[in-house]
Amino acid sequence: MIPENRIPTHPGVVLEEEFLVPLNLTQVALAKHLGVPTQRINELINGKRGVTPETAWLLAGAFKTTPQFWLNLQANYDLAVNRPDREIQPLSLVA
């Protein structure tokens, strides 16, 4: 369930605070390990980029998580920031 009173944490924040900092791992070292540009990791951590399926697979392999973990973080974030300003009424299925 998507919280209505706050925006879920961006996956880049989770990556940095729950994985990089405890492991004393730099963005550069992670990018090198994953074989991706450092800019890609930096933009993810700074919330300027989202987790793609490819990135989810790479992060899952590196941190022994699942790709679903990363994609769920991204989906929850995206749904919250793109919530419509208006309520949509259900369709009536009257024949």
Biopython code that builds the backbone (N, CA, C, O; Angstrom):
import numpy as np
from Bio.PDB.StructureBuilder import StructureBuilder

atoms = [
    (1, "MET", "N", (0.837, -1.178, 0.000)),
    (1, "MET", "CA", (0.000, 0.000, 0.000)),
    (1, "MET", "C", (0.883, 1.243, 0.000)),
    (1, "MET", "O", (1.868, 1.321, 0.734)),
    (2, "ILE", "N", (0.517, 2.202, -0.828)),
    (2, "ILE", "CA", (1.275, 3.447, -0.950)),
    (2, "ILE", "C", (0.808, 4.420, 0.137)),
    (2, "ILE", "O", (-0.382, 4.727, 0.206)),
    (3, "PRO", "N", (1.716, 4.912, 0.988)),
    (3, "PRO", "CA", (1.297, 5.862, 2.022)),
    (3, "PRO", "C", (0.779, 7.154, 1.400)),
    (3, "PRO", "O", (1.307, 7.624, 0.392)),
    (4, "GLU", "N", (-0.250, 7.718, 2.004)),
    (4, "GLU", "CA", (-0.819, 8.953, 1.488)),
    (4, "GLU", "C", (-0.231, 10.187, 2.164)),
    (4, "GLU", "O", (-0.335, 11.293, 1.632)),
    (5, "ASN", "N", (0.378, 10.011, 3.320)),
    (5, "ASN", "CA", (0.865, 11.164, 4.068)),
    (5, "ASN", "C", (2.352, 11.467, 3.851)),
    (5, "ASN", "O", (2.876, 12.442, 4.389)),
    (6, "ARG", "N", (3.021, 10.632, 3.064)),
    (6, "ARG", "CA", (4.431, 10.901, 2.764)),
    (6, "ARG", "C", (4.827, 10.187, 1.478)),
    (6, "ARG", "O", (4.178, 9.231, 1.055)),
    (7, "ILE", "N", (5.889, 10.662, 0.876)),
    (7, "ILE", "CA", (6.437, 10.030, -0.318)),
    (7, "ILE", "C", (7.367, 8.908, 0.143)),
    (7, "ILE", "O", (8.216, 9.142, 1.002)),
    (8, "PRO", "N", (7.231, 7.693, -0.405)),
    (8, "PRO", "CA", (8.161, 6.621, -0.038)),
    (8, "PRO", "C", (9.612, 7.013, -0.362)),
    (8, "PRO", "O", (9.867, 7.842, -1.235)),
    (9, "THR", "N", (10.512, 6.418, 0.335)),
    (9, "THR", "CA", (11.928, 6.703, 0.147)),
    (9, "THR", "C", (12.371, 6.293, -1.260)),
    (9, "THR", "O", (12.050, 5.206, -1.740)),
    (10, "HIS", "N", (13.106, 7.180, -1.895)),
    (10, "HIS", "CA", (13.634, 6.877, -3.228)),
    (10, "HIS", "C", (14.645, 5.740, -3.100)),
    (10, "HIS", "O", (15.401, 5.693, -2.130)),
    (11, "PRO", "N", (14.668, 4.822, -4.073)),
    (11, "PRO", "CA", (15.603, 3.699, -3.978)),
    (11, "PRO", "C", (17.068, 4.110, -3.914)),
    (11, "PRO", "O", (17.894, 3.368, -3.382)),
    (12, "GLY", "N", (17.400, 5.276, -4.446)),
    (12, "GLY", "CA", (18.774, 5.756, -4.353)),
    (12, "GLY", "C", (19.192, 6.038, -2.922)),
    (12, "GLY", "O", (20.343, 5.812, -2.547)),
    (13, "VAL", "N", (18.253, 6.535, -2.119)),
    (13, "VAL", "CA", (18.534, 6.787, -0.703)),
    (13, "VAL", "C", (18.756, 5.457, 0.017)),
    (13, "VAL", "O", (19.662, 5.331, 0.841)),
    (14, "VAL", "N", (17.923, 4.473, -0.301)),
    (14, "VAL", "CA", (18.082, 3.144, 0.294)),
    (14, "VAL", "C", (19.436, 2.561, -0.097)),
    (14, "VAL", "O", (20.144, 2.006, 0.743)),
    (15, "LEU", "N", (19.788, 2.686, -1.354)),
    (15, "LEU", "CA", (21.081, 2.182, -1.824)),
    (15, "LEU", "C", (22.224, 2.793, -1.026)),
    (15, "LEU", "O", (23.115, 2.086, -0.555)),
    (16, "GLU", "N", (22.189, 4.090, -0.881)),
    (16, "GLU", "CA", (23.280, 4.755, -0.177)),
    (16, "GLU", "C", (23.290, 4.433, 1.322)),
    (16, "GLU", "O", (24.311, 4.017, 1.869)),
    (17, "GLU", "N", (22.132, 4.632, 1.979)),
    (17, "GLU", "CA", (22.101, 4.527, 3.436)),
    (17, "GLU", "C", (22.106, 3.095, 3.968)),
    (17, "GLU", "O", (22.629, 2.836, 5.052)),
    (18, "GLU", "N", (21.532, 2.177, 3.219)),
    (18, "GLU", "CA", (21.418, 0.802, 3.709)),
    (18, "GLU", "C", (22.469, -0.147, 3.142)),
    (18, "GLU", "O", (22.666, -1.247, 3.659)),
    (19, "PHE", "N", (23.140, 0.283, 2.081)),
    (19, "PHE", "CA", (24.117, -0.615, 1.449)),
    (19, "PHE", "C", (25.506, 0.020, 1.360)),
    (19, "PHE", "O", (26.471, -0.547, 1.873)),
    (20, "LEU", "N", (25.624, 1.180, 0.722)),
    (20, "LEU", "CA", (26.955, 1.762, 0.527)),
    (20, "LEU", "C", (27.603, 2.184, 1.841)),
    (20, "LEU", "O", (28.744, 1.809, 2.111)),
    (21, "VAL", "N", (26.901, 2.948, 2.654)),
    (21, "VAL", "CA", (27.492, 3.455, 3.901)),
    (21, "VAL", "C", (27.896, 2.309, 4.835)),
    (21, "VAL", "O", (29.034, 2.286, 5.305)),
    (22, "PRO", "N", (26.985, 1.345, 5.121)),
    (22, "PRO", "CA", (27.408, 0.261, 6.027)),
    (22, "PRO", "C", (28.579, -0.565, 5.501)),
    (22, "PRO", "O", (29.380, -1.085, 6.279)),
    (23, "LEU", "N", (28.673, -0.682, 4.186)),
    (23, "LEU", "CA", (29.770, -1.456, 3.602)),
    (23, "LEU", "C", (31.010, -0.609, 3.321)),
    (23, "LEU", "O", (32.010, -1.114, 2.812)),
    (24, "ASN", "N", (30.939, 0.693, 3.658)),
    (24, "ASN", "CA", (32.037, 1.619, 3.393)),
    (24, "ASN", "C", (32.443, 1.546, 1.922)),
    (24, "ASN", "O", (33.626, 1.492, 1.589)),
    (25, "LEU", "N", (31.430, 1.545, 1.050)),
    (25, "LEU", "CA", (31.626, 1.404, -0.386)),
    (25, "LEU", "C", (31.325, 2.735, -1.070)),
    (25, "LEU", "O", (30.309, 3.365, -0.774)),
    (26, "THR", "N", (32.184, 3.162, -1.967)),
    (26, "THR", "CA", (31.963, 4.417, -2.686)),
    (26, "THR", "C", (31.117, 4.173, -3.931)),
    (26, "THR", "O", (30.984, 3.043, -4.402)),
    (27, "GLN", "N", (30.556, 5.248, -4.445)),
    (27, "GLN", "CA", (29.808, 5.180, -5.690)),
    (27, "GLN", "C", (30.711, 4.704, -6.823)),
    (27, "GLN", "O", (30.295, 3.909, -7.666)),
    (28, "VAL", "N", (31.924, 5.185, -6.837)),
    (28, "VAL", "CA", (32.885, 4.808, -7.879)),
    (28, "VAL", "C", (33.181, 3.308, -7.810)),
    (28, "VAL", "O", (33.204, 2.632, -8.838)),
    (29, "ALA", "N", (33.404, 2.795, -6.614)),
    (29, "ALA", "CA", (33.700, 1.372, -6.455)),
    (29, "ALA", "C", (32.510, 0.512, -6.878)),
    (29, "ALA", "O", (32.684, -0.522, -7.522)),
    (30, "LEU", "N", (31.298, 0.943, -6.513)),
    (30, "LEU", "CA", (30.109, 0.183, -6.914)),
    (30, "LEU", "C", (29.957, 0.202, -8.427)),
    (30, "LEU", "O", (29.714, -0.838, -9.040)),
    (31, "ALA", "N", (30.099, 1.367, -9.030)),
    (31, "ALA", "CA", (29.964, 1.468, -10.487)),
    (31, "ALA", "C", (30.981, 0.566, -11.186)),
    (31, "ALA", "O", (30.650, -0.126, -12.149)),
    (32, "LYS", "N", (32.196, 0.581, -10.702)),
    (32, "LYS", "CA", (33.238, -0.259, -11.297)),
    (32, "LYS", "C", (32.882, -1.736, -11.151)),
    (32, "LYS", "O", (33.039, -2.512, -12.095)),
    (33, "HIS", "N", (32.404, -2.124, -9.975)),
    (33, "HIS", "CA", (32.026, -3.519, -9.726)),
    (33, "HIS", "C", (30.878, -3.956, -10.649)),
    (33, "HIS", "O", (30.867, -5.080, -11.152)),
    (34, "LEU", "N", (29.915, -3.050, -10.862)),
    (34, "LEU", "CA", (28.761, -3.373, -11.707)),
    (34, "LEU", "C", (29.059, -3.234, -13.196)),
    (34, "LEU", "O", (28.321, -3.754, -14.032)),
    (35, "GLY", "N", (30.138, -2.532, -13.523)),
    (35, "GLY", "CA", (30.480, -2.308, -14.923)),
    (35, "GLY", "C", (29.600, -1.262, -15.578)),
    (35, "GLY", "O", (29.266, -1.360, -16.759)),
    (36, "VAL", "N", (29.225, -0.253, -14.792)),
    (36, "VAL", "CA", (28.382, 0.837, -15.307)),
    (36, "VAL", "C", (29.091, 2.164, -15.049)),
    (36, "VAL", "O", (29.998, 2.232, -14.220)),
    (37, "PRO", "N", (28.682, 3.218, -15.756)),
    (37, "PRO", "CA", (29.287, 4.532, -15.495)),
    (37, "PRO", "C", (28.985, 5.023, -14.077)),
    (37, "PRO", "O", (27.898, 4.782, -13.551)),
    (38, "THR", "N", (29.929, 5.697, -13.475)),
    (38, "THR", "CA", (29.739, 6.264, -12.139)),
    (38, "THR", "C", (28.553, 7.219, -12.133)),
    (38, "THR", "O", (27.821, 7.297, -11.146)),
    (39, "GLN", "N", (28.363, 7.940, -13.222)),
    (39, "GLN", "CA", (27.246, 8.887, -13.322)),
    (39, "GLN", "C", (25.908, 8.189, -13.093)),
    (39, "GLN", "O", (25.004, 8.761, -12.483)),
    (40, "ARG", "N", (25.785, 6.979, -13.571)),
    (40, "ARG", "CA", (24.537, 6.222, -13.400)),
    (40, "ARG", "C", (24.236, 5.989, -11.925)),
    (40, "ARG", "O", (23.095, 6.155, -11.493)),
    (41, "ILE", "N", (25.235, 5.612, -11.156)),
    (41, "ILE", "CA", (25.060, 5.387, -9.719)),
    (41, "ILE", "C", (24.814, 6.709, -9.008)),
    (41, "ILE", "O", (23.949, 6.793, -8.136)),
    (42, "ASN", "N", (25.567, 7.742, -9.371)),
    (42, "ASN", "CA", (25.417, 9.048, -8.751)),
    (42, "ASN", "C", (24.024, 9.616, -8.976)),
    (42, "ASN", "O", (23.412, 10.138, -8.043)),
    (43, "GLU", "N", (23.519, 9.524, -10.189)),
    (43, "GLU", "CA", (22.177, 10.037, -10.490)),
    (43, "GLU", "C", (21.104, 9.240, -9.766)),
    (43, "GLU", "O", (20.095, 9.806, -9.347)),
    (44, "LEU", "N", (21.301, 7.952, -9.613)),
    (44, "LEU", "CA", (20.355, 7.135, -8.856)),
    (44, "LEU", "C", (20.332, 7.567, -7.393)),
    (44, "LEU", "O", (19.261, 7.767, -6.819)),
    (45, "ILE", "N", (21.492, 7.707, -6.801)),
    (45, "ILE", "CA", (21.584, 8.100, -5.393)),
    (45, "ILE", "C", (21.021, 9.501, -5.167)),
    (45, "ILE", "O", (20.437, 9.771, -4.118)),
    (46, "ASN", "N", (21.190, 10.383, -6.129)),
    (46, "ASN", "CA", (20.681, 11.755, -5.996)),
    (46, "ASN", "C", (19.237, 11.914, -6.455)),
    (46, "ASN", "O", (18.732, 13.035, -6.520)),
    (47, "GLY", "N", (18.571, 10.819, -6.772)),
    (47, "GLY", "CA", (17.162, 10.871, -7.139)),
    (47, "GLY", "C", (16.886, 11.441, -8.511)),
    (47, "GLY", "O", (15.748, 11.801, -8.812)),
    (48, "LYS", "N", (17.905, 11.530, -9.353)),
    (48, "LYS", "CA", (17.742, 12.074, -10.707)),
    (48, "LYS", "C", (17.483, 10.968, -11.726)),
    (48, "LYS", "O", (17.227, 11.248, -12.897)),
    (49, "ARG", "N", (17.547, 9.728, -11.288)),
    (49, "ARG", "CA", (17.364, 8.570, -12.149)),
    (49, "ARG", "C", (16.655, 7.504, -11.317)),
    (49, "ARG", "O", (16.822, 7.426, -10.100)),
    (50, "GLY", "N", (15.875, 6.703, -11.992)),
    (50, "GLY", "CA", (15.198, 5.605, -11.317)),
    (50, "GLY", "C", (15.908, 4.287, -11.561)),
    (50, "GLY", "O", (16.826, 4.198, -12.376)),
    (51, "VAL", "N", (15.472, 3.282, -10.851)),
    (51, "VAL", "CA", (16.009, 1.935, -11.023)),
    (51, "VAL", "C", (15.321, 1.298, -12.226)),
    (51, "VAL", "O", (14.095, 1.187, -12.266)),
    (52, "THR", "N", (16.112, 0.887, -13.190)),
    (52, "THR", "CA", (15.602, 0.167, -14.356)),
    (52, "THR", "C", (15.665, -1.329, -14.063)),
    (52, "THR", "O", (16.333, -1.740, -13.113)),
    (53, "PRO", "N", (14.984, -2.147, -14.860)),
    (53, "PRO", "CA", (15.109, -3.591, -14.652)),
    (53, "PRO", "C", (16.563, -4.074, -14.717)),
    (53, "PRO", "O", (16.968, -4.933, -13.934)),
    (54, "GLU", "N", (17.341, -3.524, -15.645)),
    (54, "GLU", "CA", (18.748, -3.929, -15.737)),
    (54, "GLU", "C", (19.503, -3.569, -14.461)),
    (54, "GLU", "O", (20.245, -4.390, -13.921)),
    (55, "THR", "N", (19.315, -2.352, -13.984)),
    (55, "THR", "CA", (19.983, -1.930, -12.759)),
    (55, "THR", "C", (19.522, -2.773, -11.576)),
    (55, "THR", "O", (20.322, -3.112, -10.704)),
    (56, "ALA", "N", (18.236, -3.112, -11.544)),
    (56, "ALA", "CA", (17.707, -3.953, -10.467)),
    (56, "ALA", "C", (18.427, -5.301, -10.435)),
    (56, "ALA", "O", (18.770, -5.797, -9.362)),
    (57, "TRP", "N", (18.656, -5.888, -11.603)),
    (57, "TRP", "CA", (19.374, -7.161, -11.663)),
    (57, "TRP", "C", (20.816, -7.005, -11.184)),
    (57, "TRP", "O", (21.333, -7.857, -10.461)),
    (58, "LEU", "N", (21.461, -5.910, -11.595)),
    (58, "LEU", "CA", (22.852, -5.688, -11.185)),
    (58, "LEU", "C", (22.964, -5.491, -9.678)),
    (58, "LEU", "O", (23.830, -6.082, -9.032)),
    (59, "LEU", "N", (22.088, -4.660, -9.118)),
    (59, "LEU", "CA", (22.117, -4.410, -7.675)),
    (59, "LEU", "C", (21.779, -5.679, -6.892)),
    (59, "LEU", "O", (22.378, -5.957, -5.852)),
    (60, "ALA", "N", (20.822, -6.439, -7.400)),
    (60, "ALA", "CA", (20.443, -7.682, -6.735)),
    (60, "ALA", "C", (21.628, -8.646, -6.669)),
    (60, "ALA", "O", (21.863, -9.280, -5.640)),
    (61, "GLY", "N", (22.362, -8.750, -7.755)),
    (61, "GLY", "CA", (23.529, -9.628, -7.766)),
    (61, "GLY", "C", (24.615, -9.159, -6.823)),
    (61, "GLY", "O", (25.242, -9.963, -6.134)),
    (62, "ALA", "N", (24.834, -7.861, -6.793)),
    (62, "ALA", "CA", (25.907, -7.314, -5.959)),
    (62, "ALA", "C", (25.599, -7.402, -4.470)),
    (62, "ALA", "O", (26.494, -7.644, -3.660)),
    (63, "PHE", "N", (24.332, -7.205, -4.110)),
    (63, "PHE", "CA", (23.985, -7.116, -2.686)),
    (63, "PHE", "C", (23.175, -8.306, -2.172)),
    (63, "PHE", "O", (22.653, -8.271, -1.058)),
    (64, "LYS", "N", (23.071, -9.369, -2.995)),
    (64, "LYS", "CA", (22.337, -10.575, -2.594)),
    (64, "LYS", "C", (20.897, -10.252, -2.190)),
    (64, "LYS", "O", (20.389, -10.756, -1.188)),
    (65, "THR", "N", (20.262, -9.414, -2.981)),
    (65, "THR", "CA", (18.843, -9.120, -2.806)),
    (65, "THR", "C", (18.140, -9.715, -4.018)),
    (65, "THR", "O", (18.693, -10.570, -4.709)),
    (66, "THR", "N", (16.940, -9.265, -4.266)),
    (66, "THR", "CA", (16.229, -9.677, -5.481)),
    (66, "THR", "C", (16.019, -8.451, -6.356)),
    (66, "THR", "O", (15.996, -7.331, -5.846)),
    (67, "PRO", "N", (15.864, -8.639, -7.662)),
    (67, "PRO", "CA", (15.547, -7.487, -8.495)),
    (67, "PRO", "C", (14.192, -6.896, -8.117)),
    (67, "PRO", "O", (13.974, -5.694, -8.269)),
    (68, "GLN", "N", (13.289, -7.727, -7.631)),
    (68, "GLN", "CA", (11.978, -7.231, -7.217)),
    (68, "GLN", "C", (12.088, -6.233, -6.070)),
    (68, "GLN", "O", (11.314, -5.278, -5.998)),
    (69, "PHE", "N", (13.039, -6.450, -5.183)),
    (69, "PHE", "CA", (13.254, -5.507, -4.080)),
    (69, "PHE", "C", (13.482, -4.103, -4.620)),
    (69, "PHE", "O", (12.858, -3.146, -4.162)),
    (70, "TRP", "N", (14.376, -3.985, -5.593)),
    (70, "TRP", "CA", (14.718, -2.673, -6.140)),
    (70, "TRP", "C", (13.587, -2.101, -6.980)),
    (70, "TRP", "O", (13.303, -0.905, -6.909)),
    (71, "LEU", "N", (12.939, -2.947, -7.775)),
    (71, "LEU", "CA", (11.835, -2.461, -8.613)),
    (71, "LEU", "C", (10.621, -2.085, -7.776)),
    (71, "LEU", "O", (9.895, -1.157, -8.133)),
    (72, "ASN", "N", (10.385, -2.782, -6.673)),
    (72, "ASN", "CA", (9.286, -2.412, -5.788)),
    (72, "ASN", "C", (9.535, -1.059, -5.127)),
    (72, "ASN", "O", (8.620, -0.246, -5.008)),
    (73, "LEU", "N", (10.766, -0.821, -4.699)),
    (73, "LEU", "CA", (11.097, 0.498, -4.151)),
    (73, "LEU", "C", (10.804, 1.582, -5.184)),
    (73, "LEU", "O", (10.215, 2.614, -4.863)),
    (74, "GLN", "N", (11.221, 1.340, -6.424)),
    (74, "GLN", "CA", (11.024, 2.328, -7.484)),
    (74, "GLN", "C", (9.539, 2.503, -7.807)),
    (74, "GLN", "O", (9.069, 3.629, -7.972)),
    (75, "ALA", "N", (8.807, 1.401, -7.898)),
    (75, "ALA", "CA", (7.379, 1.477, -8.224)),
    (75, "ALA", "C", (6.610, 2.236, -7.144)),
    (75, "ALA", "O", (5.760, 3.068, -7.462)),
    (76, "ASN", "N", (6.895, 1.962, -5.883)),
    (76, "ASN", "CA", (6.213, 2.667, -4.796)),
    (76, "ASN", "C", (6.505, 4.160, -4.845)),
    (76, "ASN", "O", (5.610, 4.982, -4.648)),
    (77, "TYR", "N", (7.746, 4.503, -5.104)),
    (77, "TYR", "CA", (8.125, 5.910, -5.216)),
    (77, "TYR", "C", (7.402, 6.568, -6.392)),
    (77, "TYR", "O", (6.812, 7.638, -6.240)),
    (78, "ASP", "N", (7.447, 5.933, -7.558)),
    (78, "ASP", "CA", (6.828, 6.489, -8.763)),
    (78, "ASP", "C", (5.321, 6.660, -8.601)),
    (78, "ASP", "O", (4.765, 7.679, -9.012)),
    (79, "LEU", "N", (4.664, 5.677, -8.008)),
    (79, "LEU", "CA", (3.219, 5.783, -7.808)),
    (79, "LEU", "C", (2.868, 6.943, -6.885)),
    (79, "LEU", "O", (1.891, 7.654, -7.121)),
    (80, "ALA", "N", (3.654, 7.133, -5.845)),
    (80, "ALA", "CA", (3.363, 8.217, -4.901)),
    (80, "ALA", "C", (3.575, 9.594, -5.522)),
    (80, "ALA", "O", (2.758, 10.493, -5.321)),
    (81, "VAL", "N", (4.645, 9.768, -6.262)),
    (81, "VAL", "CA", (4.918, 11.106, -6.816)),
    (81, "VAL", "C", (4.044, 11.412, -8.025)),
    (81, "VAL", "O", (3.956, 12.565, -8.446)),
    (82, "ASN", "N", (3.399, 10.400, -8.584)),
    (82, "ASN", "CA", (2.542, 10.621, -9.746)),
    (82, "ASN", "C", (1.063, 10.401, -9.437)),
    (82, "ASN", "O", (0.264, 10.178, -10.346)),
    (83, "ARG", "N", (0.702, 10.462, -8.170)),
    (83, "ARG", "CA", (-0.698, 10.295, -7.763)),
    (83, "ARG", "C", (-1.517, 11.440, -8.357)),
    (83, "ARG", "O", (-1.118, 12.600, -8.251)),
    (84, "PRO", "N", (-2.650, 11.132, -8.976)),
    (84, "PRO", "CA", (-3.477, 12.198, -9.553)),
    (84, "PRO", "C", (-3.992, 13.155, -8.477)),
    (84, "PRO", "O", (-4.190, 12.762, -7.327)),
    (85, "ASP", "N", (-4.201, 14.394, -8.856)),
    (85, "ASP", "CA", (-4.718, 15.406, -7.940)),
    (85, "ASP", "C", (-6.214, 15.251, -7.696)),
    (85, "ASP", "O", (-6.762, 15.819, -6.752)),
    (86, "ARG", "N", (-6.857, 14.486, -8.544)),
    (86, "ARG", "CA", (-8.304, 14.320, -8.411)),
    (86, "ARG", "C", (-8.643, 12.847, -8.270)),
    (86, "ARG", "O", (-7.900, 11.968, -8.709)),
    (87, "GLU", "N", (-9.790, 12.604, -7.642)),
    (87, "GLU", "CA", (-10.252, 11.233, -7.469)),
    (87, "GLU", "C", (-11.025, 10.797, -8.705)),
    (87, "GLU", "O", (-11.827, 11.556, -9.249)),
    (88, "ILE", "N", (-10.781, 9.595, -9.132)),
    (88, "ILE", "CA", (-11.485, 9.034, -10.280)),
    (88, "ILE", "C", (-12.549, 8.081, -9.756)),
    (88, "ILE", "O", (-12.261, 7.174, -8.976)),
    (89, "GLN", "N", (-13.773, 8.302, -10.195)),
    (89, "GLN", "CA", (-14.872, 7.450, -9.783)),
    (89, "GLN", "C", (-14.856, 6.150, -10.579)),
    (89, "GLN", "O", (-14.494, 6.147, -11.756)),
    (90, "PRO", "N", (-15.248, 5.046, -9.943)),
    (90, "PRO", "CA", (-15.315, 3.777, -10.670)),
    (90, "PRO", "C", (-16.355, 3.834, -11.780)),
    (90, "PRO", "O", (-17.346, 4.556, -11.677)),
    (91, "LEU", "N", (-16.129, 3.087, -12.815)),
    (91, "LEU", "CA", (-17.091, 2.995, -13.905)),
    (91, "LEU", "C", (-18.298, 2.180, -13.449)),
    (91, "LEU", "O", (-18.163, 1.217, -12.695)),
    (92, "SER", "N", (-19.454, 2.575, -13.908)),
    (92, "SER", "CA", (-20.657, 1.791, -13.641)),
    (92, "SER", "C", (-20.805, 0.779, -14.767)),
    (92, "SER", "O", (-20.758, 1.133, -15.946)),
    (93, "LEU", "N", (-20.980, -0.454, -14.400)),
    (93, "LEU", "CA", (-21.088, -1.495, -15.410)),
    (93, "LEU", "C", (-22.552, -1.921, -15.559)),
    (93, "LEU", "O", (-22.886, -3.103, -15.471)),
    (94, "VAL", "N", (-23.400, -0.940, -15.784)),
    (94, "VAL", "CA", (-24.821, -1.188, -15.974)),
    (94, "VAL", "C", (-25.088, -1.424, -17.441)),
    (94, "VAL", "O", (-24.697, -0.618, -18.286)),
    (95, "ALA", "N", (-25.751, -2.523, -17.751)),
    (95, "ALA", "CA", (-26.030, -2.846, -19.153)),
    (95, "ALA", "C", (-27.297, -2.165, -19.646)),
    (95, "ALA", "O", (-27.677, -2.331, -20.805)),
]
sb = StructureBuilder()
sb.init_structure("model")
sb.init_model(0)
sb.init_chain("A")
sb.init_seg("    ")
for serial, (resi, resn, name, xyz) in enumerate(atoms, 1):
    if name == "N":
        sb.init_residue(resn, " ", resi, " ")
    sb.init_atom(name, np.array(xyz, "f"), 0.0, 1.0, " ", f" {name:<3s}", serial, name[0])
structure = sb.get_structure()
